[in-house]
Amino acid sequence: MYMRKALAEAQQAFDEGEIPIGAVVVCKDQVIARAHNLTETLVDPTAHAEMQAITMAANALGGKYLTDCTLYVTVEPCPMCAGAIGWAQVPRIVYGAPDPKRGYREYAPRVMHPKSECKGGILEEECRQLMQEFFKSKR
């Protein structure tokens, strides 16, 4: 259910010409943040979906730690985002498609908080197809 909401964000990114990655943050069964990549729109290489969602969630909760939250994201976080997820102390991360070229597991597998649980492969094929469709359209 929540990954579908992240996919809707990714589709919005796709429609806006952004790399189609979407994220939602859930706290106590309530979506408190939803975001998608804005790197082109904001001309900011740090404006990844996860970074946007973490900022929104922290603002919604009034604090920098997201210890009661789950982050759903359509693609495995990059090392930058994984570091931010670690600093925010997000205890559970759920992602769709792995990112063998730029994912955190390849470059910084210990960057997240040591107690965080990370699970991949949720709606993996749909998440992957959206990314593939986007990059095919750019070639």
C-alpha positions in Angstrom: 0.0 0.0 0.0 2.7 2.5 1.0 5.0 1.5 -1.8 2.2 2.3 -4.2 2.1 5.8 -2.8 5.9 6.1 -3.4 5.3 4.8 -6.9 2.7 7.6 -7.5 5.4 10.1 -6.4 7.9 8.5 -8.8 5.3 8.8 -11.6 4.9 12.5 -10.8 8.7 12.9 -11.0 8.6 11.1 -14.4 5.9 13.4 -15.6 7.9 16.4 -14.6 11.1 15.2 -16.3 12.8 14.2 -13.1 14.4 10.8 -12.5 11.4 8.8 -11.3 12.1 8.1 -7.7 9.4 8.6 -5.1 9.4 8.3 -1.3 6.9 8.4 1.6 7.5 8.4 5.3 4.9 6.7 7.5 4.6 7.2 11.2 2.1 5.2 13.2 0.2 4.1 10.1 -0.1 7.6 8.8 1.7 9.1 5.8 3.5 12.2 7.2 5.6 13.0 4.1 5.6 12.3 0.4 8.2 13.5 -2.1 9.9 12.8 -5.4 13.2 13.8 -7.0 13.5 17.5 -7.6 17.1 17.7 -8.7 16.3 19.3 -12.1 13.5 21.6 -10.8 15.6 22.9 -7.9 19.0 22.7 -9.8 20.2 20.9 -6.7 22.0 17.5 -6.8 21.0 16.8 -3.2 17.2 17.2 -3.9 16.6 13.4 -3.9 13.2 12.0 -3.0 14.5 10.6 0.3 16.1 13.9 1.3 12.9 15.8 0.5 10.8 13.3 2.4 13.1 13.3 5.5 13.0 17.1 5.7 9.2 17.1 5.4 8.8 14.3 8.0 11.1 16.1 10.5 9.1 19.3 10.0 5.8 17.4 10.5 7.1 15.8 13.7 9.0 18.8 15.0 12.3 17.0 15.5 15.2 15.6 13.5 14.9 12.0 14.6 12.4 9.8 12.8 12.6 6.9 15.3 8.9 5.9 14.9 8.9 6.0 11.1 9.3 3.8 8.1 10.7 5.2 4.8 9.3 3.7 1.6 11.3 4.5 -1.5 11.1 3.2 -5.1 14.8 2.7 -5.6 17.6 1.7 -3.2 19.0 4.8 -1.6 22.3 6.2 -2.7 25.1 6.7 -0.1 24.1 10.3 0.4 20.5 9.5 1.2 21.5 6.4 3.3 23.7 8.7 5.4 20.8 11.1 5.9 18.5 8.2 6.8 21.1 7.1 9.3 21.4 10.5 10.9 17.6 10.7 11.1 17.6 7.3 12.8 14.9 5.9 10.6 14.5 2.3 12.0 12.9 0.8 8.9 13.6 1.3 5.2 11.6 -0.4 2.5 12.7 0.0 -1.2 11.6 -1.3 -4.5 14.3 -1.8 -7.1 18.0 -2.3 -6.2 20.5 0.2 -7.6 23.6 -1.8 -8.5 25.4 1.2 -9.9 24.8 3.9 -7.3 23.1 2.1 -4.3 24.4 2.4 -0.8 24.9 -1.3 -0.4 27.7 -1.3 -3.0 29.5 1.8 -1.7 28.6 2.3 2.0 26.8 -0.8 3.4 27.2 0.4 7.0 26.2 4.0 6.6 22.7 3.6 8.0 21.9 3.5 11.7 23.1 0.1 13.0 19.7 -0.9 14.3 17.9 0.0 11.0 16.1 -2.8 9.2 16.3 -2.5 5.4 14.1 -4.6 3.0 14.3 -4.4 -0.8 12.3 -5.9 -3.6 8.9 -4.5 -2.8 7.1 -3.9 -6.2 10.6 -4.2 -7.6 9.5 -4.9 -11.2 7.2 -1.8 -11.3 9.8 0.4 -9.8 12.5 -0.9 -12.2 10.2 -0.5 -15.3 9.5 3.1 -14.5 13.2 3.9 -14.3 14.0 2.0 -17.5 11.2 3.7 -19.3 12.5 7.1 -18.2 16.1 6.5 -19.3 15.0 5.0 -22.6 13.1 8.2 -23.3 16.2 10.2 -22.7 18.4 8.3 -25.1 
